[in-house]
Amino acid sequence: MRSDLPLAGNRSSSLVTVLVGVMVFLAVLAAAGGLALNNVLDRWTHDVAGNLTAQIPPVPGLGEDARAATDARVARALEVLDAYPGVAAARALTEDELVTLIEPWIGSGEVLNDLPMPRLIDITMRPDALPGLDPGAMAQVLRTAVPGATLDEHRLWLSRLLDLGEAVGWLGVTVVLVVGLATAVAVVHATLAGLSTHRPVIEVLHMIGAQDDYIARQFAAHALRQGLKGGAGGFMLALPALAGLGLLAGRVKGGLVPTVGLSVLDWIVLTLLPFAAAGLVMLTARLTVLRTLARMP
Amino acid sequence: MMREMGENWGNRPPDSEAVVQFDQVGLRYDLGPEIFRDIGFSLPGGSFHFLTGSSGAGKSSLLGLCYLALRPTRGAVTLFGRDVTRAPRAALPRLRRRMGVVFQDFRLINHLSAMDNVALPLRVAGVSETDIRHHVPELLAWVGLADHLDARPPTLSGGQKQRVAIARAVINRPDLLLADEPTGNVDDRIAMRLLHLFEELNKMGTTVLIATHNEQLVRRFPYPRLHLDQGGLTLHPVGSEPWNGGGTARRSTDRPYP
């Protein structure tokens, strides 16, 4: 769009470009972090929420008798659990699986033969049974059948983890809002400076019959250009940062941390951020001009 | 160009109706003394008037009241049959698009070419670029600036700037033309040419009011004259002596206006 006002020469306009760049950089990082965290939490919730783990203490001793007695305890526990309302499946972990689980801490070898290992039973609940589930009562039933057996409920620590994740997410949103606010203030300032610098030209435009909207459009178009320039720059800078973080996250493999990643939808959201920032800048400039001109004689 | 100006005059008021009317207008800046006291006059549609007075008499202020840069402290200003004394801001652009104003200090936009400066009133009014590229060079050629279409005002002489300013004022075929010392920076030949341009516009119906110091000009063109002196206004009909100090304004042939 052609312009009657030499807005591009304004020094405070480069400040706006830089600020939008910083804002988009931070916003993209915060949003990417938030979205990735959300994906992780989703997967955890999905994997873990319907599950409980029962722990059966071993019968002391290392001989075949002790082992057979422990197996009997597990079988009894499975019986009770299978009969418990709402349980979809209850499955004892095989010895191999147990070895895999503790390998990182104890090392491989004939550990099960040398150590009295507690046995684990993986319990999957039917989703419809979850809301009314009372883990305390279930643990009581289990303890009655197998003295010393305990029931781990994952949902408690998961809910704490979710709280933490949510708080981190809100922190990111707050950072973006604060930077957005600072940018808006800078845009208002730069626009007012531009209005006062070009006041003689604006007066001429008014005298020849220009409506406020005609002038506001020129300021808005200029602000949009700055916003897009800054937004593109900030986005470009955020990409290598994201790639670096992705690389680091990719190296953390293993049981506890699921793969961190962004979906196509996430990427679309991230790509829209620079445009949203440019839109914010344009709208702020336009409103500032209209409000200021309305006070002119 | 000039032929086309005769078309599309549209809602021009009938000649009998006043294009500009002042009723008991008073003006003061802030708490200063009154610049005008009870000024009253009317410019009928299609009329041609000079506005004279010593410098500082308020010629520019009176024009400012006409093009709505100033609002009267007292009294009423009526433009195109509408009382604009307290017209809302939003109503002003529409009124201003029916006027052409030549400012004493030109008020050209320095970073725009002569062509873009003249095109401004058309762009503001939403005229298509095709029409703009057609009409603007034509008018600039007519005022002798065919070779300066792309020149920026700082590179033009005073007289050239003035002609750009005049071209900008008349490009949208105004119903009312207000000019503040439009011949102040040009030689006699160009001054006559510009006056003829104003006359031609006037013949096609534009109401013209020209503030000037140029005594010769007023003598050579037979038009009535509004004279400002000490906050008051008098009308000097065609043929009365040009002003020469305060004396002539009180001759018996002069009458206060209206």
Interface residues (C-beta under 8 A of the other chain):
Chain A: D4 P6 P200 V201 E203 V204 L205 H206 M207 I208 G209 A210 Q211 D212 Y214 A294 M296 P297
Chain B: Y67 A69 R71 R89 A90 L92 P93 R94 R96 R97 V101 F103 R107 I109 H111 L112 D116 L120 P121 R123 V124 A125 R168
